[in-house]
Amino acid sequence: MTTPKTPRRAVAAADRTRQPTEVRRRLIVEAAVPLIAERGYAVGVRAVAAAAGVSVGTVTYHFGSVQEILSEAMILHIERYYAALNEAAERATSGAEGLRLMIDALFTEDTDRHWRMWFEYCNTGGRGTDETFARGQAQRYTDWHRQIRQLVERGIAEGEFTCDDLDGTTARFAALADGLALQHLRQTPPLTTQDARRHLNRLIETELTPRPLP
């Protein structure tokens, strides 16, 4: 006697397609990152599709616009970049060392690519982009300021130094880093990575007062 088989339950459409959709979207976004580094935001759907090895129809199925792809690609790049900075800072033995490590990592021979992408991202944000893009850009700046502030707070809590204007110090550090990066990319006037680091370290020395020894 044959035991009747239990009928197979139908798989909901969302469950059938969720994993392939996530994988395909990630593939497309990953492919867009080097395109932005090479061409800026002057990237079309066809170029993204070719880089990802998929059809144009696949790209337009998963994304509403090329702007959406480029925004997600830029966010992915920024999150990776600053996650690496944060990991280095967390391994530091003190807040002051964390700031120095951050400065070293911001200006190396390999970070020009990041800064070009960052400024392209900032410029795009000022050209009337959609609200989602603007919110994402604002969040990136918020996260960057928080990262700086946390290192200063750590140094204060550990008794390394004092700071009379925590918000101001954070804002000045972020602004100087952006300004030095732009000058370094344009080289007008010339600015080496070593000089960029020196200027940022000088700011820290000026803003943070060492605590007197007991």
Secondary structure, 3 states (H helix, E strand, C coil): CCCCCCCCCCCCHHHHHHHHHHHHHHHHHHHHHHHHHHHCCCCCHHHHHHHHCCCHHHHHHHCCCHHHHHHHHHHHHHHHHHHHHHHHHHCCCCHHHHHHHHHHHHCCCCCHHHHHHHHHHHHHHCCCCCHHHHHHHHHHHHHHHHHHHHHHHHHHHCCCEECCCHHHHHHHHHHHHHHHHHHHHHCCCCCCHHHHHHHHHHHHHHHCEECCCC
